[in-house]
């Protein structure tokens, strides 16, 4: 049994002690990056039920802007962050939606929410948002805080947790110069691993997004079991980054590394820069606080 497995068996990922430990690390990270000894605190909601770097991007990104995101339930959150989580918000939600997306694309009515940004135009339409809001997944802001490294790998495969044992992905992964990125690691580790690849194939949306942020050509694929919501989140994101085209690759048992390398591509450069610019412009509008009560909550956990 590995060290991580021993920790998980004794203290499950969603246990109060593990949540408090994550909250403390995020507060320290945001404090270190803030120009003030009292970083801005933001009670926010993102999915935190199991280890997945994409779900953990909200606190990782905001810490780099001096904001400590404190995980709360959607009932008391002041902001909804990265992920396909809009359907999880209560009808009475009166906080800010910042880059969140829908899972399935069915209409959702959140009349009291303040929408600053959504993942893409499909989410915007389903929410019935008429205002001009920023479009893009905040994960793309990795472009401001990480850089592409000297390539160690020709191709990186980023399997969604559902697809870790997928035969077609496994066959490709055994080829020379191919590495598999573990999405159960933290954002920093995953971003660093992707940064060492010349190209990326992902069945995880945020594997694609991080590659786009780092300027690494990428493609995505659907595998079985199908993700909840199917390909909606990919289409929503691509409508922003690659309008009018898709980077989806249809894998078969005979698909090889060369086939994948011929199918990878980057986003539209102007669209990428516009998404980064518009998302960063919304950050000063996030409902942060420096009240000591929220620092206390950050360390012991906000009641669910």
C-alpha positions as CSV (number, residue, x, y, z in Angstrom):
1,X,0.0,0.0,0.0
2,X,1.4,3.4,-1.0
3,X,1.7,6.3,1.4
4,X,-1.2,8.1,-0.3
5,X,-3.4,5.0,0.0
6,X,-2.6,4.7,3.7
7,X,-3.5,8.3,4.2
8,X,-6.7,7.9,2.2
9,X,-7.7,4.8,4.2
10,X,-7.3,6.5,7.5
11,X,-8.5,10.0,6.5
12,X,-10.8,10.0,3.5
13,X,-10.4,12.9,1.0
14,X,-13.7,14.4,2.0
15,X,-13.2,14.0,5.7
16,X,-13.3,17.2,7.9
17,X,-9.6,16.9,8.8
18,X,-8.5,16.6,5.1
19,X,-10.8,19.6,4.2
20,X,-9.3,21.7,7.0
21,X,-5.8,20.8,5.9
22,X,-6.5,21.8,2.3
23,X,-8.1,25.1,3.5
24,X,-5.0,25.9,5.6
25,X,-2.7,25.2,2.6
26,X,-4.7,27.5,0.4
27,X,-4.7,30.3,3.0
28,X,-0.9,30.0,3.3
29,X,-0.5,30.0,-0.5
30,X,-2.7,33.0,-1.0
31,X,-1.0,34.9,1.9
32,X,2.4,34.2,0.4
33,X,1.3,35.6,-3.0
34,X,-0.6,38.5,-1.5
35,X,1.0,42.0,-1.0
36,X,-0.8,42.1,2.3
37,X,-0.5,39.9,5.4
38,X,-4.3,39.5,5.2
39,X,-5.3,38.0,1.9
40,X,-8.7,38.5,0.6
41,X,-11.0,35.6,1.5
42,X,-13.7,34.3,-0.8
43,X,-16.2,31.7,0.4
44,X,-16.7,29.7,-2.8
45,X,-18.2,26.5,-4.2
46,X,-16.5,24.0,-6.4
47,X,-16.8,20.2,-6.5
48,X,-14.4,18.8,-3.8
49,X,-15.7,15.2,-3.4
50,X,-12.6,13.4,-4.6
51,X,-9.1,14.1,-5.8
52,X,-9.2,15.8,-9.2
53,X,-6.9,18.6,-10.3
54,X,-9.5,20.2,-12.5
55,X,-12.0,20.6,-9.6
56,X,-9.2,22.1,-7.5
57,X,-8.3,24.8,-10.0
58,X,-10.5,27.5,-8.4
59,X,-8.3,27.9,-5.2
60,X,-5.1,27.3,-7.2
61,X,-5.8,30.1,-9.6
62,X,-7.3,32.6,-7.2
63,X,-4.3,32.2,-4.8
64,X,-2.2,33.7,-7.6
65,X,-4.2,36.8,-7.4
66,X,-3.9,37.1,-3.6
67,X,-7.4,35.5,-3.0
68,X,-7.9,32.6,-0.6
69,X,-10.9,30.6,-1.8
70,X,-12.6,28.8,1.1
71,X,-14.7,25.8,0.1
72,X,-18.3,26.1,1.3
73,X,-21.6,24.5,0.4
74,X,-23.5,26.1,-2.5
75,X,-26.1,27.3,0.0
76,X,-23.7,29.8,1.6
77,X,-21.1,30.3,-1.1
78,X,-20.5,33.8,-2.4
79,X,-19.1,32.5,-5.7
80,X,-19.4,29.5,-8.0
81,X,-16.0,28.6,-9.5
82,X,-14.5,26.3,-12.0
83,X,-16.4,23.2,-13.1
84,X,-19.6,21.9,-14.5
85,X,-21.5,22.8,-11.3
86,X,-24.2,25.3,-12.2
87,X,-26.9,22.7,-11.8
88,X,-25.7,22.1,-8.2
89,X,-26.6,25.7,-7.2
90,X,-29.8,26.3,-5.4
91,X,-32.5,28.3,-7.0
92,X,-32.0,31.0,-4.3
93,X,-28.2,31.3,-5.1
94,X,-27.4,35.0,-4.9
95,X,-23.6,34.9,-5.3
96,X,-21.4,35.4,-8.3
97,X,-21.0,32.8,-11.1
98,X,-17.3,33.0,-12.3
99,X,-16.4,30.7,-15.2
100,X,-18.7,27.9,-14.2
101,X,-20.5,25.7,-16.7
102,X,-23.5,23.5,-17.0
103,X,-23.1,19.7,-17.1
104,X,-25.9,18.9,-19.5
105,X,-27.0,22.2,-21.1
106,X,-30.6,22.2,-19.9
107,X,-32.1,25.6,-18.9
108,X,-31.4,26.7,-15.4
109,X,-33.1,29.6,-13.7
110,X,-30.9,31.5,-11.1
111,X,-32.6,34.9,-11.0
112,X,-30.6,36.2,-8.0
113,X,-27.2,35.2,-9.3
114,X,-24.7,37.8,-10.6
115,X,-23.1,36.3,-13.7
116,X,-19.6,37.7,-14.3
117,X,-18.3,34.9,-16.5
118,X,-19.4,31.5,-17.8
119,X,-17.4,28.7,-19.4
120,X,-19.0,29.2,-22.9
121,X,-21.9,30.5,-24.9
122,X,-23.9,27.3,-24.5
123,X,-23.9,27.7,-20.8
124,X,-24.7,31.4,-21.2
125,X,-27.7,30.6,-23.4
126,X,-29.1,27.9,-21.1
127,X,-28.9,30.4,-18.2
128,X,-30.7,33.0,-20.2
129,X,-28.0,35.6,-19.6
130,X,-28.6,38.5,-21.9
131,X,-25.7,40.7,-20.6
132,X,-22.3,40.8,-22.1
133,X,-20.3,38.5,-19.8
134,X,-16.8,37.1,-19.9
135,X,-16.6,33.8,-21.7
136,X,-14.0,31.1,-20.9
137,X,-13.0,28.6,-18.3
138,X,-10.8,30.2,-15.6
139,X,-8.4,27.3,-16.0
140,X,-7.0,29.2,-19.1
141,X,-5.5,31.7,-16.7
142,X,-2.7,29.2,-16.1
143,X,-1.2,31.0,-19.1
144,X,-0.3,33.8,-16.7
145,X,1.2,31.6,-14.0
146,X,3.0,28.7,-15.6
147,X,5.1,28.2,-18.6
148,X,5.8,25.4,-21.1
149,X,9.0,23.5,-20.2
150,X,11.6,21.7,-22.3
151,X,9.7,18.7,-23.6
152,X,10.5,15.3,-22.0
153,X,7.6,13.6,-23.7
154,X,6.4,13.6,-27.3
155,X,2.8,12.9,-26.2
156,X,1.0,13.2,-22.9
157,X,-2.3,11.4,-22.3
158,X,-4.6,12.9,-19.7
159,X,-7.4,10.3,-19.0
160,X,-10.5,11.3,-17.1
161,X,-10.9,9.3,-13.9
162,X,-13.5,7.2,-15.8
163,X,-11.0,6.2,-18.4
164,X,-7.9,5.1,-16.5
165,X,-8.2,1.6,-17.7
166,X,-9.4,2.4,-21.2
167,X,-7.8,-0.1,-23.6
168,X,-7.2,2.3,-26.6
169,X,-5.6,4.8,-24.3
170,X,-3.5,2.1,-22.6
171,X,-2.3,0.8,-26.0
172,X,-1.1,4.3,-27.0
173,X,0.5,4.9,-23.6
174,X,2.9,2.0,-24.1
175,X,4.5,3.6,-27.1
176,X,7.9,5.2,-26.8
177,X,7.8,8.9,-25.8
178,X,4.3,8.8,-24.3
179,X,3.5,9.6,-20.7
180,X,0.2,9.4,-18.7
181,X,-0.8,12.3,-16.5
182,X,-2.5,11.4,-13.2
183,X,-5.5,13.7,-12.8
184,X,-5.8,12.7,-9.1
185,X,-2.7,14.8,-8.3
186,X,-2.9,18.4,-7.3
187,X,-3.0,21.3,-9.9
188,X,0.6,22.2,-9.6
189,X,1.8,18.6,-10.2
190,X,-0.5,18.1,-13.2
191,X,0.3,21.4,-14.8
192,X,4.0,20.7,-14.4
193,X,3.6,17.3,-16.0
194,X,1.6,18.6,-18.9
195,X,4.1,21.4,-19.4
196,X,6.8,18.8,-20.2
197,X,4.8,17.4,-23.2
198,X,5.0,18.3,-26.9
199,X,1.4,17.4,-27.5
200,X,-1.6,16.4,-25.4
201,X,-4.5,14.0,-25.9
202,X,-7.2,14.3,-23.1
203,X,-10.5,12.8,-22.2
204,X,-10.6,15.3,-19.3
205,X,-11.7,18.8,-20.3
206,X,-9.2,20.5,-18.0
207,X,-6.4,18.5,-19.6
208,X,-7.3,20.3,-22.8
209,X,-7.7,23.6,-21.1
210,X,-4.3,23.5,-19.4
211,X,-2.6,22.5,-22.6
212,X,-4.3,25.6,-24.3
213,X,-3.1,27.8,-21.5
214,X,0.5,26.5,-21.8
215,X,0.5,26.8,-25.6
216,X,0.7,23.0,-26.2
217,X,-1.1,21.5,-29.2
218,X,-3.9,19.3,-28.0
219,X,-6.9,17.2,-28.9
220,X,-9.7,15.5,-27.0
221,X,-11.6,12.2,-27.2
222,X,-14.7,10.6,-25.9
223,X,-14.4,7.1,-24.4
224,X,-16.7,4.8,-22.5
225,X,-18.1,5.1,-20.0
226,X,-19.4,8.3,-21.3
227,X,-18.9,11.4,-19.1
228,X,-21.9,12.7,-17.3
229,X,-23.4,15.3,-19.6
230,X,-21.6,13.7,-22.7
231,X,-19.6,16.2,-24.7
232,X,-21.6,19.3,-23.7
233,X,-18.7,20.8,-21.7
234,X,-16.2,20.3,-24.5
235,X,-18.5,21.9,-27.1
236,X,-19.2,24.8,-24.7
237,X,-15.5,25.4,-24.2
238,X,-14.6,25.0,-27.9
239,X,-17.2,27.5,-28.9
240,X,-15.0,30.0,-27.2
241,X,-11.5,28.8,-28.1
242,X,-12.0,27.2,-31.5
243,X,-15.1,28.7,-33.0
244,X,-16.3,26.8,-36.0
245,X,-14.0,23.8,-35.5
246,X,-13.3,21.0,-33.1
247,X,-10.2,19.1,-32.0
248,X,-12.0,15.9,-31.2
249,X,-10.3,12.7,-32.2
250,X,-12.2,9.4,-32.7
251,X,-10.0,6.8,-31.2
252,X,-10.1,3.1,-32.3
253,X,-8.0,0.2,-31.2
254,X,-5.7,0.9,-34.2
255,X,-5.1,4.6,-33.5
256,X,-1.4,5.3,-33.1
257,X,0.7,8.1,-31.8
258,X,1.3,9.5,-35.2
259,X,-2.4,9.7,-35.9
260,X,-2.9,11.6,-32.7
261,X,0.0,14.0,-33.4
262,X,-1.5,14.8,-36.8
263,X,-4.8,15.7,-35.0
264,X,-3.6,18.0,-32.3
265,X,-3.9,21.8,-32.6
266,X,-4.0,24.9,-30.6
267,X,-6.9,27.3,-29.9
268,X,-7.5,30.4,-31.9
269,X,-4.9,32.9,-30.7
270,X,-7.1,35.9,-30.5
271,X,-9.9,34.0,-28.8
272,X,-7.5,32.7,-26.2
273,X,-6.1,36.1,-25.4
274,X,-9.6,37.6,-25.3
275,X,-10.8,35.0,-22.8
276,X,-7.7,35.6,-20.6
277,X,-8.2,39.3,-20.7
278,X,-11.9,39.3,-20.0
279,X,-11.6,36.8,-17.1
280,X,-8.8,38.8,-15.5
281,X,-10.9,41.9,-15.7
282,X,-13.6,40.3,-13.6
283,X,-11.3,39.3,-10.7
284,X,-11.5,42.7,-8.9
285,X,-15.3,42.3,-9.0
286,X,-15.3,39.0,-7.0
287,X,-17.0,39.4,-3.6
288,X,-13.9,39.0,-1.3
289,X,-13.6,40.0,2.3
290,X,-10.8,40.4,4.8
291,X,-13.0,39.9,7.8
292,X,-11.3,37.8,10.5
293,X,-14.3,35.5,10.8
294,X,-13.6,34.2,7.3
295,X,-9.9,33.6,8.1
296,X,-11.1,31.5,11.1
297,X,-13.5,29.6,8.8
298,X,-10.7,29.0,6.4
299,X,-8.7,27.2,9.0
300,X,-11.5,25.1,10.6
301,X,-13.8,24.7,7.6
302,X,-17.1,26.5,6.9
303,X,-20.1,24.6,8.1
304,X,-21.9,22.8,5.3
